[in-house]
Amino acid sequence: MLGRTGAGPADDGVAEAAALGLDRDAVVLLVGGARGITARFAATLAAAGHCRLELLGRTAAPEGPEDPATAAARDRSALRAALARQGVPLPKVDAAASRLLAGREVAATLDELSALGSPARYRTVNAADPAALRQAVKEVHAEYGRLDGVVYAAGVIEDKVLAEKDPESFRRVFATKAHGAAALLDALAELPARPRFTVLFGSIAAALGNRGQADYAAANDALEELGARWTLRTGGRALTVHWGPWAPSGAHGGMVSEELARDYRRRGVRLIDPDAGTLALLRELAWGEESVPSVVYTASGW
């Protein structure tokens, strides 16, 4: 059963997209990259409404075809070996492999969105850079003269119990989520018209806590407060969705590391099915009570 409050799962999302005015002329901005659950929700929007999608993320966009020497390596282990053969120093192999895999996921997402009928564009913008984020919002609105929906899903996870947490790590986790959202909401408040919906991707850790995630819980609690204050200030709708953990989906990873996934299994916590999760959100936006500032979605008890 998906949902702890909220409107629940949808069918194929087409009726919900129509209710939100998401047609081929509509423009939706997604901040948080073209990977993971951000990409999965973008695909749901594309399939249901065929709207134009603008994606912002910190992953560097691929520049042309990948080197054949690494392109044939389809998993991290093979890619690490290929990079080592190219002479990449061993201490840098992991980071280089991560960059290539992330770039592949971005490219795959854009291909998927196009195949589903949505024009899509990706640009590299770090949500932790408020000036760059505000500028990107203004540029998107200036180009199309409208911004119908916004999804803020940026965030980093660096789990550690608080006694072992480095202050700089805490700051990085908190700032990416909360400071980035504040910059985005300020930029939206300056537009001539508010988007029809603004969604802030939070975490169930903010509502119920989770070991090793004091920084992430604090950031997502602040996220909900920022959204509520923005609604009071502007009259626009800002919904914070506190997600439980998501299962991987095809090329897109979930929200949890392998280690955390094992911990969830030990605790009997199931992962959210990506189709159920994205359709539930679309239904919430279309039919949910607009006065509700936040919802919690989970696949099982916590």
N, C-alpha and C positions, 0 to 999 in steps of 0.2 A: 504494500500500500504506500504510494508516494504521497507525501503531504502531511504537514502538521500545520493546520489552517491553510487556507488557499483554495483555489478553484478546482484543482485536480487535473488529471490528464485530459488531453483533447483527442480528437480523432486524427485527421491528417493536417489540421491547422489552417485549412483554407478559409473556413468561415471566420476563424479568429483573425486571420490576416486582413480579411475584408472589413471586419468590424473596426480594425485599427487604421483602416485607410492605407494599407500597405499594398499598393499596386505598382505597376512598372515605372511610374513617375516618382514614387516615394524614395526617400534617401534615409538610410540608417547608418549611423556611425558606431563602430565597435572598437573600443579601446582595450587592448590587452592581447593584441597579436592575432595571427591567423593560425593559431595552434590550439590544441586542447579543447576545453569546453567552449571557449569563445568561437572557435571554428565550427564546432558542432551546432551551436545555436545559429550561427550565420547560415549554415546549410539548411536548417529548418525554415528560416526566414526566406531563403531563396526558393525552396520547394513550394512553400505556401503562398508567397506573394510576388516573387520574381522582382523584388525591389532592388534598387541600386545600393550596393554595400561598399562602404568605405572602412577599411581596417587599418588601425594604427598599432604598432608594436615595436618593441626594442630589438627584436631579431633583425639582423641585416638581410635585406631582400637579396635573393640570388641574382648575380650579374652574369647572364648568359649561361650556356650549357656547362655542366659540371665536367671537370677533368675526367676523361675516360678511365684514368688510373684509379680513381676513387668511385666513380659512378657504378662500377660493377659490384662494389662492396655494399650489400644490402642491409647488413646489421652492424651494430656498434663494434662487435669483435672483429669482423672482417675489415671494417673501416679503419680501426686502430692499426691493424696489420698493414693495410695499404699505405696509410700515412707514415708509418715507421719506415716502410720501404722507400718512400719518397724522401726520407731524410729529416722528417719533422722530429725535433728533439723529444725524447720520451716524456719529460715533464709537461710538454705542451700537447701531447697526442690527444688526451682526453678532451681538452677544451676545443681543439681543432675538430675532433669528431662531433662534438656537441653542436658546433656551429654549422657543420655540413648537414647534420640530421635535422636541425631546426629549419635551415633554409629549404631542405627538401619538403618538409611539412608545409611550409608557407606556400611553395609552388603547387603542391598537391591540393591545398585548400582552394587556391585561386582557380585551378582547373575544375575542381568539383563544383564551385559556385557558378562558374560559366556554364558547365554542362547542365546545371539545374535551371538555367534561364535568368540568372542575375548578373548584370555587369558588376564587376568587383575590382577594387584597386587596393593595393597595400602600400603603405609608406612607413618608413622607419622613424618612429617618434617614441622617445622614452617618457613614460608617464611620470617619472620622477623629475622631469624637467618642466616645471609649470609654464615657463614662457613658450617653449616649443609646443606644448599641448594646447595652450590657448590659441596660438597662431594657427595650428592645424584646424581647430574648430572653426575659426573665422574663415579660413581658406575654403573649407568644404562648403560652408554656408554661402560664401560669396560666389562660388562656382555654380551652384544649383539654385540659389535663391530660396532654399528651404532646408530644413532638417527635421524629419518626421519622427525619428526615434534615436535614442542613444543608449548604448550598453557599455558600462564601465566594468571591466573584468580584470584589470591589471593587478598584479600582486606577485610577491615572492614568498617562498616558504623556506625557512632555515631553522628547523625544529631543534630545540635543546631545552632542557629544564632550565628554569630561570637562574638558578645558582651557577650554572655553567655558561650562561648566555653572555656573549661579548656585547658591550653597549653599542658598538658600531653596527653589529648585526641587528640588534633590536631596532635601531634607528632606521636602517635600510628597509626592514620589513614593514615598519609602521609608515614610513614616508611614502613608499611606493603605493600603498593602498590608500591611506588617508589624505596625504598632501596632494597626491595626484587627483583624487576625487574632488578635493576642494578647488583645485585649479580648473578642472573640467566644469564643475557646477557654476563657478564664477563666470567662465566664458559663456556658458549657456544663458546665464542671466542677462548678458549684454546683447543677446540676439533680439531682433525685433519681435519674434514670436517664439514661445516655448515649444519644444518638441512635444508630440502627442504623448510620448512616454519616455521616461528615463529610468533605466534599470541599473542598480548597483549590485554587483556580485559579491556577496559576503560569505560568511562561513558559519556553520553550525557551532563552531568553537566559540563564537561571540555569544551565543545563546546558552550553551550548555557546558562550555569548556572542553579542553582536550590536553592531555599531558604533553608537555614540550612546546605548546603553542600559546604561551602567555602573550608574546608579542603579536602574533597573528590574531588572537582573540581581541586584544586591545584595539588593533587597527580596524577590525571589522565592526566592533562596537562603535568606534568613532565614525565609521562609514555610515552606519544607520543614522546617527545623530546629525551628520552633515546633510544627509538626504532630507530628514525631517525639517531641519531649519531652512533648507532651500525651498521646500514646499510652502512653508509659512511665509517666506519672503517674497516668493514669485507667484504662488498659486499654481505652479506647474506640478505634475505628478512625478515623484521620485520614489520608486519602490526598491527596497533592499531585500534581496533574496539570500537568505542564509542557507547555503547548500550543505547537505551531507556529502560524503565522498562519492565521486563518480567512478564508474568503471571505464576502462579504455574502450575506444571505438575505432576500429580500423587503424588508420594512420595516426589517429589522435590519441595521445596519452590521457590518462585520468588525472585526478587531482592529488594523487597520493604516490609516494615512493614505494618501491618493492618492500622495504622494511616496514613502512606504515601499513601497507596492505596486509602483510602477515599479522601485524598486531590487531588489525580490525577483524581478521578471520578468527583469531584467538578469542576475541571479545564478542563474536557473533554479530558484528556490524556488517550488513550487506551494503554493496555499492550500488549507486543509482544507475539504472539503465539509461544510456544517453538519449534514446528516442523518447522514453517516458519523461525524462527531465526537461528536455527542450520543449516538448509539446505542452507539458504542464505549465511552464512559464508563459508560453504564448496564450494559453487559456486564461491564466491569471491576469495578464495584461488586458485581454479583451473583455472578460466578464467579472473579474474580481472587484471587490469593493474598493473604490478609489481612495477612501479615507484611511485605509489600512496602510501604515508606512512600511511594514516588513512582514515577510512570511518565512517559514522554515520548511524546507523540503528534505526528506530523508527516505531511504528505502527500508529502514527498519528502526527499531528502538535504539537509543543511544546510551 
